[in-house]
């Protein structure tokens, strides 16, 4: 009688998740709005997966973890896109050199790849020459045409790392008085 009021089944969670994953390389058009749309889809999938976990579908736990990491990366990407150039002159990279002209797909690849690389190499985050060399070697194999941008992104992440924790010097305890040590 009223066809518009008859509920029609929509795509299942698995179908929406598959579509989200399939669009991983072509959703970004260089605007904050594209990031907002992707974050909205990601948030919806997180809510659905979290509800499934709450209903004892524990096989969705890795999906929640993956989507949460994606959402955090998207939020950081949006923040960088909106505020990354604050305090700089137009057309100037942080180092004072002219920025590379990257396509949106290459920029996304550099951004996400460098963040993952940085997380995998946290042991060298306070040694800028070391992490830069590691990033250079990695990029020359994985994405040779993006090496300079990749290294710059990794080094920028390392420069923004919190300072290393301070440790107090600890005197070794020998269990006997200092004067008795050399008798």
C-alpha positions in Angstrom: 0.0 0.0 0.0 2.7 2.5 1.0 5.9 1.1 -0.6 8.1 3.9 0.8 7.2 2.8 4.4 8.1 -0.8 3.9 11.6 -1.4 5.4 14.1 -2.7 3.0 17.1 -4.6 4.2 20.3 -2.7 3.9 23.8 -4.0 3.5 25.1 -6.3 6.2 27.9 -5.4 8.5 30.3 -7.7 6.6 29.3 -6.0 3.3 29.8 -2.5 4.8 33.2 -3.6 6.3 34.3 -5.1 2.9 33.3 -1.9 1.1 35.2 0.2 3.7 38.3 -1.9 3.2 38.0 -1.9 -0.6 37.8 1.9 -0.7 41.0 2.2 1.3 43.0 3.7 -1.6 40.6 5.9 -3.3 38.5 7.8 -0.8 40.8 10.8 -0.1 40.4 13.8 -2.4 42.6 16.2 -0.4 39.8 17.9 1.6 38.9 17.7 5.3 35.4 16.7 4.2 36.6 13.5 2.6 38.4 12.7 5.9 35.2 13.5 7.8 33.1 11.2 5.6 35.7 8.4 6.1 35.7 8.9 9.9 31.9 8.8 10.0 31.9 5.5 8.2 34.6 4.2 10.5 32.8 5.3 13.6 29.6 3.6 12.4 31.5 0.4 11.8 33.2 0.6 15.2 29.8 1.0 16.9 28.4 -2.0 15.1 31.4 -4.2 15.8 31.5 -3.1 19.5 27.8 -4.0 19.8 28.6 -7.4 18.3 31.4 -8.0 20.8 29.0 -7.0 23.6 26.7 -9.8 22.3 29.4 -12.4 22.7 30.6 -12.3 19.1 34.2 -12.2 20.2 35.5 -12.8 16.7 34.9 -9.1 16.1 37.5 -7.9 18.6 40.3 -7.7 16.0 37.9 -5.7 13.8 37.2 -3.2 16.6 41.0 -2.9 17.2 41.7 -2.3 13.5 38.9 0.2 13.0 39.9 2.1 16.2 43.5 2.4 14.9 42.1 3.6 11.5 39.9 6.2 13.2 42.9 7.5 15.2 45.0 7.7 12.1 42.2 9.6 10.3 41.8 12.0 13.2 45.6 12.7 13.1 45.5 13.1 9.3 42.6 15.6 9.6 44.5 17.6 12.3 47.6 17.7 10.2 45.7 18.7 7.1 43.9 21.5 9.0 46.8 22.7 11.1 50.0 21.3 9.6 51.0 24.5 7.9 50.2 26.9 10.7 53.1 29.4 11.4 54.8 28.8 8.0 55.0 31.0 5.0 53.0 30.0 2.0 54.9 27.5 -0.2 57.5 26.7 2.4 58.1 23.3 3.9 59.2 23.0 7.5 62.8 22.8 6.5 62.6 25.9 4.3 62.8 23.9 1.1 60.0 23.9 -1.5 57.5 21.2 -0.7 57.1 18.2 -3.0 54.0 18.2 -5.2 52.4 14.9 -4.3 49.2 13.5 -5.6 46.5 12.9 -2.9 47.2 9.1 -3.2 50.9 9.6 -2.7 50.4 12.0 0.1 48.1 9.5 1.9 50.6 6.7 1.3 53.5 8.8 2.7 51.4 9.9 5.7 50.0 6.5 6.7 53.2 4.6 5.8 55.5 7.0 7.7 53.2 6.8 10.8 53.3 3.0 10.7 57.1 2.9 10.1 57.6 5.4 13.0 55.6 3.1 15.4 57.6 0.1 14.3 60.9 1.9 14.9 60.3 3.7 18.2 63.6 2.4 19.6 65.4 5.0 17.3 63.0 7.9 17.9 65.5 10.0 19.8 68.4 9.3 17.3 67.3 11.4 14.3 70.2 10.4 12.0 69.5 6.7 12.7 65.7 6.9 12.2 66.3 9.0 9.0 68.7 6.4 7.6 66.3 3.5 8.5 63.4 5.4 6.8 65.6 6.2 3.7 66.5 2.5 3.3 62.9 1.4 3.8 61.5 4.0 1.4 64.1 3.2 -1.3 62.7 -0.3 -1.4 59.0 0.3 -0.8 58.4 3.6 -2.6 61.5 5.0 -4.3 59.8 8.0 -5.9 58.5 9.1 -2.4 61.8 8.6 -0.5 62.4 12.3 0.4 58.8 12.9 1.5 58.7 9.7 3.5 62.0 10.5 5.3 60.8 14.0 6.1 57.6 12.7 7.5 59.3 10.2 9.7 61.9 12.7 11.0 59.1 15.2 11.7 57.3 12.6 13.8 60.5 11.9 15.7 61.1 15.6 16.3 57.6 15.9 17.8 58.2 12.9 20.1 58.1 13.6 23.8 61.5 13.9 25.4 63.1 10.7 26.7 62.2 9.8 30.3 64.8 11.0 32.8 66.3 8.3 35.0 68.1 8.8 38.2 71.5 7.4 38.8 71.3 4.4 41.1 74.2 3.5 43.3 74.9 -0.2 43.3 74.2 -1.8 46.7 76.9 -4.1 47.8 75.5 -4.9 51.2 78.5 -3.7 53.3 80.0 -0.3 54.2 82.1 1.5 51.6 85.2 1.5 53.8 85.2 -2.3 54.0 85.2 -2.7 50.3 88.9 -2.3 49.9 90.3 -4.2 52.9 
